[in-house]
Structure formats: C-alpha cells, structure tokens
Amino acid sequence: MAGPVGFVGREGELSRLLGALGGDARLVLVVGDAGVGKTRFAGEGMDLAAAAGMVMVRGECLPLAGKLPLLPVADALGELARLEGGGLLAAALDTAPGYVRGEVGRLLPGMGPGGGTGSDGRDGEWSRERLFEGVAELLAMVAETAGPGVGLIVEDVHWADSETLDFLTFLVRAGNRGPVRVVATCRGDEAPLAEHVAGWLARVRGHAGTEEIRLGPLSRAEVARQAAALAGGPVSPQVIDYLYARAEGNAFFTEQLVAAALAGQAEAGSGLQVPAGLPARLAELLAARAGRCAGDARAVLAGLAVASRSLGEDLLAAVTGLEVETVRRGLRELAQARLLAEDTSGGGHRPRHALLGEAVAAGLLPGERAVLHERAARALAGDPALTAEVAGHWQAAGARPRSIRPGWRRPRLPSGCSATTTPRCTGSGPASWAWPSPMPPPRPGSTYRGCPCGPSTRSITLATACAPAWPPRRPTAGSPATPTPPPPRSSATAPRSSGRRMRRLPGCR
C-alpha cells in the first residue's frame, strides 16, 4: 500500500520560503487547494530551517464544532517543551520576566502555577493582552538563546479561532522584538470561509511584512517522481500520462490513485494499472465537497461534470435545460463555494478539478446521466472538431444520432457517370446536411432509376447507361449501346427490379 513519501519538487517555492524566514518578512502565507501539498511543503521548509539553526515549532487548527481558543499556540508551546528534553524552554523561562511563567502556564497546565505577579494586580484574571505579551516574550527569549531565530508554523489557519488570529497579529506586529517568524498555511478552495478568517487574511495580505507563496499543481516530471517513490520503482510513461491527466498534479489525488493501483496490482498480479473508477476514500471526500451547493447550482455542476469540458453559459443552458439567467446564478453560487476552476479561458466554466467532476457524474442516476449526455451531444454537434466527443456522448446516452456525422463520406460513384444527381436533405437531427451540387439534365437515350426517400428529400437518380452496376440491380430493358427509356409503370411490359430498395439516408424521414 502506498504511503507518504519524501518531498518532491517545489524548489523555487522552498527557496522563497527560506529567504523569507531569514529576511524581513514577519508572516509567510502558504496558500493552495486541498491536497496540493501545503503540509508537506511547510514540513520540508521546517526541516531545512532547523538544519540552519532556527528553532521551529508547529501547531495545527482543527475543524471543531466548538472552537478551542489558542489551540495551535498551545500545541506549539508543547512541542517547544519537548525540544532538548525541555532544557530549551527552561532556559528561556529562567531569563524571561517572572510573569511569563504564569501566563505560559495557562496554556501548558503541566508547568505548574506561575511565580510572577503582575504590577496591576490582575494575576488571577484572564487577560488576553497579558497572555499574548507573555508568550511573545517567551519566544523572543528562545530566539536570543538558540541562535538565528524562532519559526512558528500554524497549519490550516482557515479553521483558526479569533483568539489565535489576534495572537498572530500581535506576534507579527512591527514593534515586537526578536527574530520570530510565523508561517501560516491556508486552503485556497475552502468555503464557506468564516468571516473573521476572511477579514484577517485581507488585513495581513496588505501588510508590508507579509509574503504569500501560492502552491500550484505539480508538473508532469514531479508527478513521475512522486509515483515512482510511491510504487517503489519505475512507472511506465503511459501510466504517468494517465495520472497527470486525471489528478492534474494534485499530490494527494495522485497518492490515492497510485494506492488504488497498487492494491489492484496485488490482487491481479499484473503490472501497475491505474483504475478507471475513483478510490472510495477520494470519492467520499469529493462528494462531500460537492455537497456545498444544491438546487440550480448543483444542476449546473452536474452539467459541467457530464460534459467533461469547459462550457459557456449558452451551452450550459442547452445541456442543463435551464434558462441562461438561472445558469448564471448557479455559476455564481458555484464560484462562491470554490467549486469552479479559476483559470478558464474564453469565458468557459468547468469544475475546479477533473476528479470532482467524476465524483459528481458518478453520483447521478443512470437516467439523469443519459439525459445530460444526449443534451451535450446535441449542443456540441455543431462543431466539426468535436466529432469524437459528440459520438462519445451519444454512446454514453445509449442512443444513435439522428443526423449524419461530420466524418460521413458520400458514396463513390463509378467513373464516367455524368448524369447522377445529388440529394438535398433538411433532416431532423441537430445538424442538417446538404450536398449543394446542381442537378444535371438527363442525357438523351439514358435509362434512369428514381429513389424517393422522404418528403423532404429530392429524388436520387442514377444513369444506368453509364453506371449500370451501381447500385447492383438486374439489367433493365435496352442495352448500354442502344438505351431506351423504360415504359410507364402502369404498363405490363415494365421491367421489374430486383426488389432491393436503396437504403434510406440518415436524417431523412
């Protein structure tokens, strides 16, 4: 079974992170979609900074129903208490003012009661300002005694409580002394984002001491390195292409797909083959994410998922059966829920990730998928470049198209036939077709055969004098050398055909 592997890629982003930790930046925001590798990136930066002499501690915010004030700060202080057997924290407390021990003891009850007394007589009272000052003083003392500085990593700040965000603001303010740096990771696709978190992000992004590092998807070469590390050996280029196209460079998605492929390989005893379906864990996560929207927005997302391509508002209306204004409202709701891709070009829209679209399409009933596939086939049929996609939608809908496909070729007639007329059909499918050739006059002395194939189609006539074998029929009266017109159909001497009827052209009634 695949498990976490070593850090892959991100050399440029790592260089920026280390430069910010050693420079003038007070706060580094690491932003990226869920699963893109923010935690692994922060951990790698933490290890490199620790190797350079910095003291790095880490705390994590959790999506709790009830917020625990300052939970990541308490976690970070607990990690600091475990460094060097507790000697680092003890040395910092010995050199810090007396009140610091008492304030830190509020977050680390195991330290026992504090020994300091505030000059304002409030040492038994909860005071955020006093607590913030005490923790900041402690970190500054650690930085002075330990070397280059202290780095505090706060994971998943999009779930932070307001007290934690206030402390981070207090800690990174310009007036604080000591080389203390804060690294905060945040999801770029988290929705709904709490109002206090959104406000905090807006404020700190405008501060001069903040640097933001956005993590995008991995490149194909990085995906190949990750897959090889997960599989424990080289992976074929075909599998790498499939992984890269399907996971779109998302590190967590790639990890889950490779894990499912390794499980299938163990059962089948064959080479590594990425399964077509979604792994159960990944499907559940993506389905929960799609549950952020409902109603018309969910219908629009289902249309995008089944279409499997970027669509504009008009095409989306055709696929979903909704009015354009309703589609626009649904798109706005999807954008607010961070379920639409941000980098679409040409005014089109698509799900934020291909696997998200797969999960949404898989959650539809078979009848719902068939209807959407048929609508997508009709909506896309007008573009000759999308012939293969249209055929795929028709096949998925379980129906045959009613119009001639753009790749259909006109039958080849025998050489020398100059009296063959061409049909003109309006058809009843999404795309009508026509052969706009003129209808030549009959040649004198030729025998013609007519085939009416519908009220909306002109008759097709063939010159049997110059092409008696197409289509193959028994010879009519006369001969190619001395052709004679056929007698009227009411005459008893009328030649009888072979009984074979010309096939009705597609699109004709």
HELIX and SHEET records of a PDB file:
HELIX    1   1 GLU A   11  LEU A   21  1                                  11    
HELIX    2   2 LYS A   38  ALA A   51  1                                  14    
HELIX    3   3 LEU A   71  ARG A   82  1                                  12    
HELIX    4   4 LEU A   83  GLY A   86  5                                   4    
HELIX    5   5 GLY A   87  THR A   95  1                                   9    
HELIX    6   6 GLY A   98  LEU A  107  1                                  10    
HELIX    7   7 PRO A  109  MET A  111  5                                   3    
HELIX    8   8 ARG A  128  ALA A  146  1                                  19    
HELIX    9   9 VAL A  157  TRP A  159  5                                   3    
HELIX   10  10 SER A  162  LEU A  171  1                                  10    
HELIX   11  11 GLU A  195  ARG A  205  1                                  11    
HELIX   12  12 ARG A  220  ALA A  231  1                                  12    
HELIX   13  13 PRO A  237  ALA A  247  1                                  11    
HELIX   14  14 ALA A  251  ALA A  268  1                                  18    
HELIX   15  15 ALA A  280  ALA A  290  1                                  11    
HELIX   16  16 ASP A  296  ALA A  307  1                                  12    
HELIX   17  17 GLU A  313  THR A  320  1                                   8    
HELIX   18  18 VAL A  324  GLN A  336  1                                  13    
HELIX   19  19 ALA A  354  ALA A  362  1                                   9    
HELIX   20  20 PRO A  366  LEU A  380  1                                  15    
HELIX   21  21 PRO A  384  LEU A  386  5                                   3    
HELIX   22  22 THR A  387  ALA A  397  1                                  11    
SHEET    1   A 5 VAL A  55  GLU A  60  0                                        
SHEET    2   A 5 VAL A 150  GLU A 155  1                                        
SHEET    3   A 5 VAL A 180  ARG A 187  1                                        
SHEET    4   A 5 LEU A  27  GLY A  32  1                                        
SHEET    5   A 5 THR A 210  ARG A 214  1                                        
SHEET    1   B 2 ARG A 424  CYS A 425  0                                        
SHEET    2   B 2 TRP A 433  ALA A 434 -1                                        
SHEET    1   C 2 TYR A 448  CYS A 451  0                                        
SHEET    2   C 2 ILE A 460  ALA A 463 -1                                        
END                                                                             
